[in-house]
Amino acid sequence: MKLIDIIHDDEKIKLLADKNRKKIVQLLMKEPSTLTMLGTKMGQSPAWIRHHIKRLEEAGLVELCHTELTNNVLEKFYKASSPVIQLQTMLLPESTHPLILISGSHDKALELLKDQLSDYFHIIIDTVGSLNGLINLRQGICQISGSHLMDENGEFNVGYIKHIFADKPVRLITLVSRTQGLIVKKGNPKGIRSVGDLSREDVRFLNRNPGSGTRIWLENEIKKLEILPEQIKGYGQTVKTHDEVALAIKSGKADVALGIQCVAVNEGLDFIPLFEERFDFAAYPETPISIDPVFEHINSAGFRSAITRLSGYNSRHSGELVHY
C-alpha cells in the first residue's frame, strides 16, 4: 500500500467532492469496517452505504480487505486504498493550441523555445527552481521539467532523476549547455574574482530561491570552501530568475550574484565565468498530449542557430537523449 496516493483523475476527484463518499473514505482510512458498521457511524442504512462503496471500489479508492463469518453471515470488511489521499488538479486556460506546462528552472533558451513554438503550442513556463520542477513532474503537475542540478560527482540531473523517479521511467533530453558565473557591476568595482569573495565584509550578495540549481550548486561550493551561509551578507535575500539577478545588480541592490552569462551581457554587466552546466528536459515517455514535436524542434537548425546568438550558450548536445 502506498503511504500517499496522489489523485489527478478528474472523475476520482469528483467522487470525493461528495461529502458522504469523502466521509466513508476517511472512516476507512482509520480502520476497516463493514457496511453495517459504516451505516451505524453515519446514521444510514447498509444499502445506502453499499451504493457509495460500489462507486468508490470501482474507482480504486477503497478495497475489500478481509471477510469474517459471524452467526453464519459472511461479513465483508473494507478499507481505504491508501492511508493518505492527496487530491491534485490544475485549472488551465482554454487554448486553440495544445497546452504544455513546463515547470522548473529559469532559462533564456527556454523562453526562446516558447516563442518559436507559439504557432503550435500554448506553452506556460512555471519558474519554481530545478528541484521543485522535478517534484512537480513526479506529482503530475507539469508535462516537462527543466533542470540543471549537479550532484556531488559533477554529473547533471541524472542522480536526482534516479532518486526522485526510482520507480518510474523518465526521458532526459538536453536543451542546451550554458555558462554560469558571478555577475557584478560594470568595471567590477569590488574586485570580486571567486566564490570565496562572497564572505568578504564589504560584499553584498543576492541569492537564488531554495531548490534552484544555481542555489544548490552554491550550497555545495561554499561547503567545500568551509564558508557558512551566515558569513555571506545577503545570503537570505532571494530572487527567482536570472533576469531579476541582473536587474538587482544593475540597480545597486547587491554587489554580486550567481547567474548566467547571457543576462549579464544583456544588461551591460561584468561576468566572471565559473562553470558550464547542462540544462535538461525531463518528461515521462508517454503523456496525454504528444510533446515529441517539442523535443524534435530542439534539434532543429532554426533553434540551434538562435542559441548561438545567446551569450554563454551552446547547442552541441541540444536534442540528445541522456542515457543513464
C-alpha positions as CSV (number, residue, x, y, z in Angstrom):
1,M,0.0,0.0,0.0
2,K,1.3,3.5,-0.9
3,L,1.6,5.9,2.0
4,I,0.2,8.8,0.0
5,D,-2.0,8.3,-3.1
6,I,-1.9,11.4,-5.3
7,I,-5.1,11.6,-7.3
8,H,-5.0,13.5,-10.6
9,D,-8.0,11.8,-12.3
10,D,-10.9,14.3,-12.5
11,E,-13.5,11.5,-12.1
12,K,-12.0,10.3,-8.8
13,I,-11.7,13.9,-7.6
14,K,-15.4,14.4,-8.4
15,L,-16.3,11.3,-6.4
16,L,-14.5,12.6,-3.4
17,A,-16.1,16.0,-3.8
18,D,-19.3,14.4,-2.4
19,K,-19.1,14.9,1.4
20,N,-20.7,11.4,2.1
21,R,-18.2,9.5,0.0
22,K,-15.4,11.6,1.4
23,K,-16.5,10.7,5.0
24,I,-16.7,7.0,4.1
25,V,-13.1,7.1,2.8
26,Q,-11.9,8.9,5.9
27,L,-13.6,6.3,8.2
28,L,-12.0,3.5,6.2
29,M,-8.6,5.2,6.5
30,K,-8.9,5.0,10.3
31,E,-9.9,1.3,10.4
32,P,-11.5,-1.5,8.3
33,S,-15.3,-1.6,8.6
34,T,-18.4,-3.4,7.3
35,L,-21.3,-1.8,5.6
36,T,-23.3,-2.2,8.8
37,M,-20.5,-0.6,10.9
38,L,-20.2,2.3,8.5
39,G,-24.0,2.7,8.4
40,T,-24.1,3.0,12.2
41,K,-21.4,5.6,12.3
42,M,-23.0,7.7,9.6
43,G,-26.7,7.1,10.6
44,Q,-27.5,5.5,7.3
45,S,-28.7,2.0,6.1
46,P,-26.2,-0.6,4.8
47,A,-27.9,-0.4,1.4
48,W,-27.2,3.3,1.3
49,I,-23.6,2.7,2.2
50,R,-23.3,-0.2,-0.3
51,H,-24.2,2.2,-3.2
52,H,-21.3,4.5,-2.3
53,I,-18.9,1.7,-1.6
54,K,-19.5,0.3,-5.0
55,R,-18.6,3.6,-6.7
56,L,-15.5,4.0,-4.5
57,E,-14.4,0.4,-5.1
58,E,-14.7,0.8,-8.9
59,A,-12.6,3.9,-8.7
60,G,-9.9,2.1,-6.7
61,L,-10.3,4.3,-3.7
62,V,-11.5,1.6,-1.3
63,E,-11.0,-2.2,-1.4
64,L,-12.1,-5.4,0.3
65,C,-9.5,-6.4,2.9
66,H,-11.0,-9.5,4.5
67,T,-14.2,-11.4,5.4
68,E,-15.4,-12.8,8.7
69,L,-18.2,-15.4,9.3
70,T,-20.4,-14.2,12.2
71,N,-23.5,-16.2,13.1
72,N,-23.5,-17.9,9.7
73,V,-23.4,-14.5,8.0
74,L,-20.3,-13.6,5.9
75,E,-19.3,-10.0,6.7
76,K,-17.1,-8.0,4.3
77,F,-14.6,-5.6,5.7
78,Y,-13.5,-2.7,3.5
79,K,-10.5,-0.3,3.9
80,A,-9.2,2.8,2.1
81,S,-6.7,2.0,-0.7
82,S,-4.2,4.4,1.0
83,P,-3.8,5.9,4.5
84,V,-3.5,9.4,2.9
85,I,-5.1,10.6,-0.3
86,Q,-4.0,13.9,-1.9
87,L,-6.2,15.5,-4.5
88,Q,-4.3,17.3,-7.1
89,T,-5.6,19.0,-10.2
90,M,-4.9,22.1,-12.4
91,L,-7.2,24.7,-13.8
92,L,-5.7,25.5,-17.2
93,P,-6.7,28.3,-19.6
94,E,-8.6,27.5,-22.8
95,S,-6.4,27.4,-25.8
96,T,-6.7,26.8,-29.6
97,H,-3.3,25.0,-29.4
98,P,-2.2,22.0,-27.2
99,L,-1.2,23.4,-23.8
100,I,2.2,22.4,-22.3
101,L,3.2,23.3,-18.8
102,I,7.0,23.4,-18.2
103,S,8.0,23.6,-14.6
104,G,11.5,24.1,-13.2
105,S,14.5,26.4,-13.7
106,H,14.5,29.7,-15.4
107,D,16.4,29.8,-18.7
108,K,16.6,32.2,-21.7
109,A,16.8,29.3,-24.2
110,L,13.5,28.0,-22.8
111,E,11.9,31.4,-23.4
112,L,13.3,31.3,-27.0
113,L,11.8,27.8,-27.5
114,K,8.4,29.0,-26.3
115,D,8.5,31.9,-28.8
116,Q,9.5,29.6,-31.7
117,L,6.7,27.1,-31.0
118,S,4.0,29.7,-30.3
119,D,2.1,28.8,-33.5
120,Y,1.8,25.2,-32.5
121,F,1.7,25.0,-28.7
122,H,0.5,27.2,-25.8
123,I,3.5,26.9,-23.5
124,I,3.3,28.1,-19.9
125,I,6.6,28.4,-18.0
126,D,6.4,27.9,-14.2
127,T,9.6,29.1,-12.7
128,V,9.9,27.2,-9.4
129,G,13.5,26.0,-9.5
130,S,15.0,22.8,-10.8
131,L,14.3,20.6,-7.7
132,N,10.7,21.7,-7.4
133,G,10.2,21.3,-11.1
134,L,11.2,17.6,-10.9
135,I,8.9,17.2,-7.9
136,N,6.1,18.8,-9.9
137,L,6.7,16.3,-12.7
138,R,6.7,13.5,-10.3
139,Q,3.3,14.6,-9.0
140,G,1.9,15.1,-12.4
141,I,1.6,18.9,-12.2
142,C,3.5,19.5,-15.4
143,Q,4.4,17.7,-18.7
144,I,8.0,18.8,-18.8
145,S,10.5,19.8,-16.1
146,G,13.6,21.9,-16.8
147,S,16.6,21.1,-14.6
148,H,20.4,21.8,-14.1
149,L,21.1,20.0,-10.8
150,M,24.7,19.0,-10.3
151,D,25.3,16.1,-7.9
152,E,28.4,15.5,-5.8
153,N,30.1,13.6,-8.7
154,G,29.8,16.6,-11.0
155,E,27.0,14.9,-13.1
156,F,24.0,17.0,-14.1
157,N,20.4,15.8,-13.3
158,V,21.0,12.0,-13.6
159,G,21.4,11.4,-9.8
160,Y,18.3,13.4,-8.9
161,I,16.3,11.6,-11.6
162,K,17.3,8.2,-10.3
163,H,16.4,9.2,-6.8
164,I,13.1,11.0,-7.4
165,F,11.8,8.7,-10.1
166,A,13.3,5.4,-8.8
167,D,10.1,3.5,-9.8
168,K,9.2,5.4,-13.0
169,P,10.8,5.7,-16.4
170,V,11.7,9.2,-17.4
171,R,13.3,10.7,-20.5
172,L,16.1,13.1,-20.1
173,I,16.8,15.3,-23.1
174,T,19.4,18.1,-23.3
175,L,18.0,21.5,-24.1
176,V,21.4,23.5,-24.0
177,S,24.6,23.9,-22.2
178,R,25.3,27.3,-20.7
179,T,27.9,29.2,-18.6
180,Q,27.2,30.2,-15.0
181,G,29.3,32.6,-13.0
182,L,29.4,35.7,-10.9
183,I,27.5,38.8,-12.1
184,V,29.0,42.1,-10.9
185,K,28.7,45.8,-11.7
186,K,30.4,47.2,-14.8
187,G,34.1,47.5,-14.1
188,N,33.8,45.2,-11.1
189,P,34.5,48.0,-8.5
190,K,34.7,45.5,-5.6
191,G,37.3,43.4,-7.4
192,I,35.3,40.2,-6.9
193,R,37.0,37.1,-8.5
194,S,35.7,34.0,-6.9
195,V,33.0,32.4,-4.6
196,G,35.5,32.9,-1.8
197,D,35.0,36.6,-2.1
198,L,31.3,36.3,-1.1
199,S,32.2,36.1,2.5
200,R,34.0,39.5,2.5
201,E,32.6,42.1,4.8
202,D,32.4,44.7,2.1
203,V,30.4,42.5,-0.4
204,R,26.6,42.3,-0.6
205,F,25.3,39.1,-2.2
206,L,22.0,38.3,-3.8
207,N,20.9,34.6,-3.7
208,R,18.5,32.5,-5.8
209,N,15.5,30.7,-4.4
210,P,15.8,27.5,-2.5
211,G,15.6,24.4,-4.7
212,S,17.1,26.2,-7.7
213,G,20.0,24.5,-9.5
214,T,22.1,27.6,-9.0
215,R,21.5,27.8,-5.3
216,I,22.2,24.0,-4.8
217,W,25.5,24.5,-6.7
218,L,26.4,27.4,-4.4
219,E,25.5,25.4,-1.3
220,N,27.9,22.6,-2.3
221,E,30.6,25.1,-3.3
222,I,30.7,27.1,0.0
223,K,30.6,23.8,1.9
224,K,33.8,22.8,0.1
225,L,35.3,26.2,1.0
226,E,34.1,25.9,4.6
227,I,32.1,29.1,4.3
228,L,29.0,29.2,6.4
229,P,25.8,30.8,4.9
230,E,25.7,33.4,7.8
231,Q,29.2,34.6,6.7
232,I,27.7,35.8,3.4
233,K,26.0,39.2,3.7
234,G,22.6,38.9,1.8
235,Y,22.5,35.1,1.6
236,G,18.9,35.1,2.8
237,Q,17.8,37.7,0.1
238,T,16.5,35.8,-2.9
239,V,15.0,36.2,-6.4
240,K,13.6,33.6,-8.7
241,T,15.1,34.3,-12.1
242,H,18.4,35.2,-13.7
243,D,16.8,38.4,-15.2
244,E,15.9,39.5,-11.6
245,V,19.5,38.9,-10.6
246,A,20.9,41.1,-13.3
247,L,18.5,43.9,-12.7
248,A,19.2,43.9,-9.0
249,I,23.0,44.1,-9.6
250,K,22.5,46.9,-12.2
251,S,20.3,48.9,-9.8
252,G,22.8,48.6,-7.0
253,K,20.7,46.4,-4.7
254,A,23.6,44.0,-4.4
255,D,27.3,43.8,-5.5
256,V,27.3,40.2,-6.8
257,A,25.2,37.2,-7.6
258,L,25.4,33.9,-9.3
259,G,23.8,33.8,-12.8
260,I,24.1,33.0,-16.5
261,Q,26.4,35.0,-18.8
262,C,23.6,35.9,-21.2
263,V,21.7,38.2,-18.7
264,A,24.9,39.9,-17.6
265,V,25.8,40.7,-21.2
266,N,22.3,41.9,-22.0
267,E,22.4,44.3,-19.1
268,G,25.9,45.6,-19.7
269,L,27.3,44.0,-16.5
270,D,30.6,42.2,-15.9
271,F,30.8,38.5,-15.7
272,I,33.3,36.1,-14.1
273,P,32.7,32.6,-15.6
274,L,32.9,29.7,-13.1
275,F,31.5,26.6,-14.8
276,E,29.5,25.2,-17.7
277,E,26.3,23.3,-16.9
278,R,23.9,21.1,-18.8
279,F,20.2,22.2,-18.8
280,D,18.0,19.2,-19.5
281,F,14.3,18.5,-20.0
282,A,12.8,15.6,-18.0
283,A,9.5,14.1,-19.1
284,Y,7.6,10.8,-19.0
285,P,7.8,8.6,-22.1
286,E,4.0,8.9,-22.6
287,T,1.9,12.0,-22.0
288,P,-1.8,12.8,-22.7
289,I,-0.6,15.5,-25.2
290,S,2.3,14.5,-27.5
291,I,5.3,16.6,-26.6
292,D,7.6,14.9,-29.1
293,P,7.4,17.9,-31.5
294,V,9.0,20.0,-28.8
295,F,12.0,17.7,-28.5
296,E,12.3,17.4,-32.3
297,H,12.4,21.2,-32.5
298,I,15.2,21.4,-30.1
299,N,17.3,19.5,-32.6
300,S,16.3,21.8,-35.5
301,A,18.7,24.1,-37.4
302,G,16.4,27.1,-36.5
303,F,16.6,26.5,-32.8
304,R,20.4,25.8,-32.8
305,S,21.1,28.9,-34.9
306,A,19.1,31.1,-32.5
307,I,21.0,29.6,-29.5
308,T,24.4,30.7,-30.9
309,R,23.2,34.3,-30.6
310,L,22.7,33.9,-26.8
311,S,26.0,34.8,-25.0
312,G,27.4,31.9,-23.0
313,Y,25.2,29.2,-24.6
314,N,26.0,26.3,-26.9
315,S,23.8,23.7,-28.6
316,R,26.4,20.9,-29.1
317,H,24.2,18.4,-27.4
318,S,20.8,20.0,-27.9
319,G,18.1,17.4,-28.5
320,E,20.2,14.5,-27.4
321,L,18.8,11.8,-25.1
322,V,20.8,11.4,-21.9
323,H,21.5,7.8,-21.2
324,Y,21.6,6.7,-17.6
